[in-house]
């Protein structure tokens, strides 16, 4: 069955603007203007400014995916959750390699969005990508995800150019006991995860062990089966009332099928991946809400391809070490300040991409953010980050935002910010025979890409109807974009060649009824344009650059959106229905446009007992792409042109002990 186009844009806009009709009828008492009024049904966020703030006072537009939403979705992969974020793109180039991007310039590396897990960056060199399948964190251990929609370099540095995803895992505190979950279904789906928790007077811990596997897409041209094992440990030690020490350890190893029929450079074979991290964070609470926080982490990622007959063994080893100090304090009653600094070292070992020795990049930064409550209704957020990117650039990323509460339930936000993307190691330093018949020789000297972003947003709460509305208009201009540049010797290099602008509208409408039933509607309308700002080294190739510039407006869908309905049918039965719509778009590396996507996912759950207590649990049936809508996936080779995500059904059983 194939659905026709659904006018999701018009439906959502009717609901969005229709909800505003309730605003004049709301009565706001004079004495209602209080801190509690600002915390009605809006979440408190941590990522935008590094300060704890209600969403209505954050300097950026944000989407919060909470634990209930994660559980209700039934998703196995973290990346799929971002389909619930307006304006965000999620695509797959095979059964285990998702890529997530925001507002255009989308390719399978998505270099312009920062991804954090409990404060540590997993946006790794040499190519500037996130390997979502290899992150040593299980989706069930996520407490919430805060997505900053727009530049946030003032808080999180370079490569936070188009947005930030901050994954916050569950604390190692609370209750004792364990949980076992088993997932079985079509496409070879076989997942098992076990969790043990312990709590004491001064030490709490959580240990998670898991395995996840499936056979990939139902395509004879791809070898994309995959299996991942992971272990994750978190402990919190609080020796006294002031100090807390948080320790996190993670390890994952995987086997991925790789290869494409008919491509001699991509024979069928298996590759091995390994990732681990170690993180320790010390927090000292000072007077009132002041605190000092010191964090250190180490990340290692290894990728081994030992069965590449034409190229020989390909081994990539990436290591990152980072230390950061942060101090939060209130100089006076209406002002909060957070400031600090950090140092990062990225070490690479990748003979297939770099001449020996591979580059080591050392970065340093200083940041400061000031939240000033100018009046009872006006909150001014001012912040900046200065960075030495380790390759000869010193960048400053300022941000200014004013949040004005028209009433305790209605807020307007106006903001402007500057952000940078540092060239990744492969763009700046590549000098090797990377693939058969293709050589990369970077000339270096690349400038950082620069983003200027402006927005105006509105956040409103409608208690009488249990509704919240978050909308914004934005205009982003990204300059000095780095693109492939043919060299005279026949190799490929990189050069700052063009700019693009994205303008649009985004909105999220939430409506809740009862204790466990709600609906969330997301909608995004985007317009994109590009312009060449330099010429290719070989002028004969300039028509190819112009061809790319001409197709640039197609790199974002004109309209996209999602609807997620959670309905508590009875005390122990719940239904989740998610609908996703995305217009046609032409991705950077794709041979042809992706067709319009219409997709429906369904989850039916029956629970028993307390979901967090011993003896409690649930069983669930999940059907993804329930109506078999045949939208095409990302295709960068002719063999992938008819790559479809077929309907998948699987069962999940969970019990606490």
PyMOL commands that set and color helices and strands:
alter all, ss='L'
color gray80, all
select helices_A, chain A and resi 8-20+23-25+30-32+36-39+55-57+67-73+78-84+132-134+139-141+153-156+425-429+463-465+539-555+638-640
alter helices_A, ss='H'
color red, helices_A
select strands_A, chain A and resi 44-45+53-54+61-66+88-92+98-102+113-117+120-121+142-149+163-169+177-185+190-199+203-214+226-237+243-258+269-285+291-305+314-332+335-350+360-373+378-388+394-396+399-407+410-421+431-435+438-441+449-462+467-486+492-513+517-532+559-568+573-582+597-608+617-624+648-656
alter strands_A, ss='S'
color yellow, strands_A
deselect
rebuild
show_as cartoon
